[in-house]
Structures are given as structure tokens and as C-alpha cells.
Amino acid sequence: MGRELKQSYFKKIMSIRGMGQVLTVTVGLAVLFIVFGFLNPTFASSKNIGNLLRQIAPIVLIGIGQSFVLITGNIDLSIGSVVGMSCMISATLMTKGVNPWVAVVITIICCLSVGFINGELVAKCKLPPFIATLGTMTISRGIAQIVNNNYNTDSIGEGAKTFRDIFYYGKTLGLYNTIWIAIILWAVFNFLLSRTRTGRHIYAVGSNIEASKLSGVSIVGTTVKAYLVSSFCAAVVGLIICATSGMGTMDAGNMYEMYAVAASVIGGVSTLGGQGILLGTIIGAAIWGVLQNGLQFAGAPVAIRNIVIGIIVVVSVLLDVVVRSGKPKRKNESSGKVGFKLKA
């Protein structure tokens, strides 16, 4: 009886869409960790593990945002520039004497506006997501540059010490607060995606947009929500970068759209939409972090690290396309008819 229950539980876990790839990449992560630990024992030291987790946390956050958008069948190229915009707006406000927490609120509102615009352009105006977010990527980077007259900011000062401790330097229960921020936001957004009607609608839009329309799902509203999550996560990462350096830098978030896609697709989120879980995003971000950190300990130059990550992303997407295209279509899909009703 107990064995049957275990088998039933295992089947239930494996039935979750995207869980198979999550388990596969988890094994890959373990292998990478063992290999790099063998090559350089310092890699597995407690000090390096703590720093590695803090390095991974921002990638987890932007990966969460990108995962929401990818599951709807879209993409957000503006996410890295929104990170830079967040860093520069918050730092500029603080150097001008604005209370750090007021600056945080204003920054998040500004970044959310980019997410709202992205969602409207893609869902309501029918712009291809690549073009829409490429445009807002350029605009957001321009805002990051112009907010302090094309200069990086001065130090945000001692008045922002609490802000810096909460977002980067401080510890709670032995873990850096940056890690706690990633854990808390992951738990919130994982619940939203896996346990709520909004999450079901996000998967539905990515799986079959026409069927979703007929089932009463608001395509515009759902798409906007996904992009809002993406811009919110980018805003938080920008605040973390600001707290880390103690100043605003115009190139903050550069290449982060690549890191976001890497964390998502390596972790099993499909670029074709409708598939993936946020647990995989954590594993994907961890693989990115372990590769970067491990190759650094191995003495590999930055160029080689970037090439390796790029190859892994391409292979991950290619495998997803091959697997998804090789699946037999449902009878109702092949006949052009909609055969399910989404529970709203």
C-alpha cells in the first residue's frame, strides 16, 4: 500500500508540466557543482557558497519576470534596461535628498509603467513582442541615461545605509537579505502562477490564445499582468544593484535580458508558451551562477564564460522546439476546433 502511494505521488509530481526538465537540469547542476568543487576546493567553501547564492538571487528575480512573460508566449527584451532605469532613478532621487523609501516607491511605479506599456502594445495594439519590447528597451535605457544628465550619480550617502543593508549587505538568520528577497518573491509569484486563476489564465494564453478568448479569458489583462510582474522584478533587481554599489550607474542591467532568458529556458520554461514552472527558474539561475563562478575559479576568461552560457541557452531552446514540435497534435487542434472550456 505504501509503495503504491509513493508511486502515485511520484506520478503526480511528474505530471506537472515542465517537471521532467527541472529534474534533468537539477542533475546537471549537481554534476557541475561536483566537477568545479573537484577542480578547485575553494569553490565549495561556505564563504563562496554564500557569495554565490547572493550572486544568483538577482538572476532568479529577473528569471521569474521573464518566465511569466515567456509562459504567455511572449518575450520581454526591455527587462535589462528597466533594471538600469530602476538603479538610476532610485540613486538620483536619493542623491537629491529624497527619502530612500519614497525613492523606492517612485522607482517601482516608474518601472511598472514600462510593464503596463509593454502589455498594452503586445496584447491590445498587436505589436510583435520582440518589436514592442525592443522599443521600450531603448526608451528605458535612454531614461536611465537622461535622468542624471548622462552621468552616473554620486554616492547615495549614509542616509541610505538602511536601504543598502536591507537590499544587499544585511543578514537575517544567517542569510544575506538579497537571498531572502529572492526567496520571498519567488514564493509569492510561484503561488500566483500555480494556485490562482491569474496563473491558470497565463498558462492558457500561452497554450492556445484563441481557445482562451472563447473561454472568457482577458488576453489583454493577462498579458499586461505578466509584463507587470516582469517589470516589478526588474525594478527590485535595479534597487539591489543600487544598494550594492551605493550609486547609480547608467549601464546597470546590461545583458540582463540574456540572463533572464537563460535562467528561464535552462530551467524548462518554453519559449513557445504554455509550459514551465518557477522551480525550474531557480535551477536555471543556479546553473548560470555556478557556471560563471566555477569557470572564474578555473581561470576561464569572461569571453569563454559568455560563449558557454550562450551555447547552453541555444541548445535548451532547440531541445524545447524539437520536443514540442514532435508531440502529436490533439485531435481537436488538428481539426481547427476548440475542445476545452477553461474554468475561470
Residue pairs with C-beta under 8 A, 6 or more apart in sequence:
13 19
14 20
16 277
17 203
17 274
17 275
17 276
17 277
18 268
18 269
18 270
18 275
18 276
18 277
18 280
19 268
19 277
20 268
21 267
21 268
21 280
22 267
22 268
22 277
22 279
22 280
22 283
25 266
25 267
25 268
25 280
25 283
25 284
25 287
26 283
28 287
29 283
29 286
29 287
29 290
32 287
32 290
32 291
32 294
33 44
33 290
33 294
35 294
36 43
36 44
36 290
36 293
36 294
36 297
36 298
37 43
37 44
39 294
39 297
39 298
40 294
40 297
40 298
42 48
42 297
43 293
43 294
43 297
48 293
50 175
50 176
52 289
52 290
52 293
53 175
53 176
53 179
54 168
54 176
54 178
54 179
55 289
55 292
55 293
56 182
56 285
56 286
56 288
56 289
57 176
57 178
57 179
57 181
57 182
57 240
58 178
58 182
58 237
58 240
58 241
59 259
59 260
59 263
59 285
59 288
59 289
60 182
60 186
60 263
60 281
60 282
60 285
61 181
61 182
61 185
61 233
61 236
61 237
61 240
62 79
62 80
62 83
62 233
62 234
62 237
62 256
62 259
62 260
62 263
63 259
63 260
63 262
63 263
63 264
63 267
63 281
63 282
63 284
63 285
64 185
64 186
64 189
64 229
64 233
64 278
64 281
65 76
65 79
65 229
65 230
65 231
65 232
65 233
65 234
65 260
66 75
66 76
66 79
66 230
66 257
66 260
66 261
66 263
66 264
66 269
67 263
67 264
67 267
67 269
67 276
67 278
67 281
68 189
68 193
68 202
68 225
68 226
68 229
68 230
69 75
69 76
69 129
69 226
69 227
69 229
69 230
70 206
70 261
70 264
70 265
70 269
70 270
70 271
70 273
70 276
71 193
71 202
71 203
71 206
71 226
71 269
71 270
71 273
71 274
71 275
71 276
72 202
72 205
72 206
72 222
72 223
72 226
72 273
73 205
73 206
73 209
73 272
73 273
73 274
74 122
74 129
74 223
74 226
74 227
74 273
75 129
75 130
75 133
75 261
75 271
76 118
76 129
76 133
76 227
76 230
76 257
76 260
77 130
77 133
77 134
77 137
77 257
78 114
78 118
78 133
78 134
78 136
78 137
78 140
78 231
78 257
79 230
79 231
79 233
79 234
79 253
79 256
79 257
79 260
80 137
80 234
80 253
80 254
80 255
80 256
80 257
80 258
80 259
80 260
81 136
81 137
81 138
81 139
81 140
81 141
81 144
81 253
81 257
82 111
82 114
82 115
82 140
82 231
82 234
82 235
82 238
82 253
83 234
83 235
83 237
83 238
83 241
83 252
83 253
83 256
84 140
84 141
84 144
84 238
84 249
84 250
84 251
84 252
84 253
84 254
85 110
85 111
85 114
85 140
85 141
85 143
85 144
85 147
85 238
85 253
86 107
86 108
86 110
86 111
86 234
86 235
86 236
86 237
86 238
86 239
86 242
86 253
87 144
87 238
87 239
87 241
87 242
87 248
87 249
87 252
87 253
88 143
88 144
88 145
88 147
88 148
88 153
88 238
88 248
88 249
88 250
88 252
89 103
89 106
89 107
89 110
89 143
89 144
89 147
89 248
90 103
90 104
90 106
90 107
90 238
90 239
90 242
90 248
91 148
91 153
91 156
91 242
91 247
91 248
92 147
92 148
92 153
92 248
93 102
93 103
93 106
93 107
94 100
94 103
94 156
94 157
94 159
94 160
94 163
95 153
95 154
95 155
95 156
95 157
95 248
98 106
100 156
100 159
100 160
100 162
100 163
101 163
104 163
104 239
107 235
107 238
107 239
108 232
108 235
108 236
110 143
110 235
111 231
111 232
111 234
111 235
111 238
112 228
112 231
112 232
112 235
113 231
114 136
114 139
114 140
114 231
115 224
115 227
115 228
115 229
115 230
115 231
115 232
116 224
116 227
116 228
116 231
117 136
118 129
118 132
118 133
118 136
118 227
118 230
118 231
119 220
119 223
119 224
119 225
119 226
119 227
119 228
120 220
120 224
121 127
121 132
121 135
121 136
122 128
122 129
122 132
122 133
122 223
122 227
123 219
123 220
123 222
123 223
123 224
124 220
125 132
137 257
144 250
144 252
145 250
147 248
148 248
148 250
150 250
151 250
152 247
152 248
152 249
152 250
153 247
153 248
154 247
155 246
155 247
156 163
156 164
156 242
156 246
156 247
156 248
160 243
160 246
163 243
164 243
164 246
165 177
166 177
166 243
167 177
167 178
167 181
167 239
167 240
167 242
167 243
167 244
168 176
168 177
168 178
168 240
168 243
168 244
169 176
169 177
169 243
170 176
170 177
171 177
172 180
178 240
181 236
181 240
185 233
185 236
186 278
186 281
186 282
189 229
189 233
189 278
190 277
190 278
190 279
192 198
192 199
192 229
193 199
193 202
193 277
193 278
194 277
194 278
197 344
198 222
198 225
200 342
200 343
201 212
201 217
201 218
201 222
201 342
202 222
202 225
202 226
203 274
203 275
204 211
204 212
204 215
204 217
204 222
204 274
204 342
205 212
205 217
205 219
205 222
205 223
205 273
206 270
206 272
206 273
206 274
206 275
207 273
207 274
207 275
208 274
208 333
208 338
209 219
210 338
211 338
211 340
211 342
212 219
212 222
212 342
213 219
214 338
215 340
215 341
215 342
215 344
216 342
216 344
217 342
217 344
234 253
234 256
237 253
237 256
238 252
238 253
241 249
241 252
241 253
242 248
242 252
258 309
258 310
258 313
259 288
261 313
262 284
262 288
262 309
262 312
262 313
263 281
263 284
263 285
263 288
264 276
264 280
264 281
264 284
265 271
265 284
265 313
265 316
265 317
265 320
266 280
266 283
266 284
266 287
266 288
266 312
266 313
266 316
267 276
267 279
267 280
267 281
267 282
267 283
267 284
267 285
267 287
268 275
268 276
268 277
268 280
268 284
269 275
269 276
269 277
269 280
269 281
269 284
270 276
270 320
270 324
271 317
271 320
271 321
272 320
272 321
272 324
275 324
287 312
288 309
291 305
291 308
291 309
291 312
292 305
292 309
295 304
295 305
295 308
296 305
300 308
330 339
331 339
332 338
332 339
332 340
333 339
